[in-house]
């Protein structure tokens, strides 16, 4: 995904962990304040509930952020979302001996319709509408290409992906008074400059 603007001193996951600030948060917590203070939070629950309300609060405040939505698996019994601000660096990845690694977005459980196996540049050339003002057909576009850009925070897209237990990553971008969003599935190759 393209770069976001960094407006605060860098903060790393391991620094927050040393301070005991990476615990799982819940519905009743002041999620917006904690995210602004820490630069990173993990929120338990489906992305259509407390995490979506946090997305609306961030949009209202004009704050750029990234969210990774995870389903549940053997190690993680509940769905959760990790929110971070542009100045956050995820340095959880450990060495090959295998201590700990950041949780990765899993490939979608549906059969990808993108048989072309395109990079971002190829997909944008083939379908330039991927990054335009998309409000309709966003679910179909992300199923076709593994990526969609929109200037509308689509509850319908988030809800449908949550119903299908599809993990995804999303970034918001604030440019003057306009806010835009990019949604991406695992396996999509974004060949633009990345901040991670």
N, C-alpha and C positions, 0 to 999 in steps of 0.2 A: 504494500500500500504506500501511497505517496506520503511525504513528510508532513508532519504537523508543526506548527510554530511552538517553540519551547520558550516559555516565559518565566521559568522559575529555576532555582538551582537543582541540579540532578539529584535524584534519590534512587537508591537501589533496593531491590527486594531483600537482600541479605541484611542491609542496614535496618530496615523495618522489622525484620524477623528478630534481630538481636535486641530490639526494643520491645518485642512482644506485640507488634502492631499488625500482624497478618491473620488474626483470628477470623473465623467465619462470622459474618454479620447477618442480622435478621431484620424482619419487617419493622420492628419498633425502633431500631437504631436511627440516628440522624445521619443517613447515608451520604447526603450531599456535603455536610460539614466534615465528616470523617474523610471523604475522598479528597476534599480541598486541603485538609491538614496533612494527609499522608502521601497523596499522589497515587495510592493504590488501595483498593479494598476488594474483598471477596464476599459476595452476597449469596446466601443460600436461597433456593427456591427457583421455580420456573421463571424464565425471563419475561413472561407475560404479566407478572405480578409486581413485587417491589422493584426488581431491576428496571422494568419498563417505566414505572413512576419516576425512578431516578433519571432515566434518559430524558423524560419530559422536563424535569427540574434543570438538568444540564443544558437542554435546549433553551429554556426560558432565560437562563443566566448567560447564554452565549459562550459556554465553556467547551473547548475541544477535548475529546476523550476517545479512548478505545475500549471496547468491550469484547470479551471472549465468552461465548455461551457454551457451557459443557452440560452434557446429559449425565446420567449415572452409570456406573460400572461396578465391578467387583471391589475396587479400592475406594470408590466415591459413591456412597449410597444415595445421595440426593443430588438433583441438578443444581448447578450454581453458575454464577457469572463473575468474572474478574474484570473490574473496571480500573483503568489507569489513565493518568493525565500524561501529556506529551513529555514531561520532564522525568518520567519514571523509566528506569532501566531494569528489565527482568534478567537478573544474573543467577537464576536458580540452576542452570544447566551444570551438571557435574561431569567429572571425567569418565573415561571409558570403563573404569573399574566398576562403575554403576552405583554410585550412592543415590543421588537424587537428580531429577530432571524436571523441568517445567512441564506442566500438563499440556499436551498437544491436542489441537482440534482433530477429531476423528473424521475420516471420510464419511460422506452421507450414506445412509442405509438404503437410499433409493438408487436405481441404476442411473448414472449420469447420462444425460441426453447429449452431452458435448462429446461426440465421437471424434471431433477434430483435434482434441488435445492441444488447444491453443494457449499461447502466452497472452498476457494482457495486451501487448502491442498488436498481435495478430487478431485477437478478438475485437479490439477497438477499431481496427481497419476494416474487418469483416462486418461488424455491427456497431457503427459509431454511436448509436442511440444508447449503448450500455452506460455511458457516463452523462447522459442528458437528464433533463427534468422528468424522470420516470415516476409516475404515480400508479399507472396500471400495468399489469403484466410483469411486475417485479419478481413474483415467485417463479413464473415461467422462465424469465431471463436468468435467474440464479440457477435454476435447474438446467438450463441449456448451456450456460457458460461457466458456472461456478462463481460468478461475480455480477454485481449490479450496482450502479451509482444512482442516487436520487437526491433531490433536495427536500424530500418529504420523509419524516420519520414514520415508516410504514408499520403500524400496529398489525395490519393484516399479514404482512410478510413475516414479522417476528412470531406472531401467533401460529401461523401455518408451519413454520420451521420448528417451533416448540412442540406442536402436536405430532409432528413426524419425528421428534427426537433428533433433529438435525442440529449438530453443533456448527457454530459459525463465528466469524470475527467481523467486527464492524468498527469503523472509525468515523468520527464527525470532524468536519472542517469548518471553521468560522472565518469568513472573509468579509470584512466590513459588516454589513447587516444581513448577509446571506449565510445560511448554514446548509451544508451538503453532507451526504453520508455515502459510504462505500461498504457494501456487504460482500463477504468472501467466504467460500467454503474451502476445506482442506483439499489440497491437490491442485488448486488453481495457481498457476505460475505468474506472479506479478513481477514483471521484469523492469519495473520502474525503480527508482531509488527508494530504499526501505530504511526505516529508522530502527528496526530490530536487529 
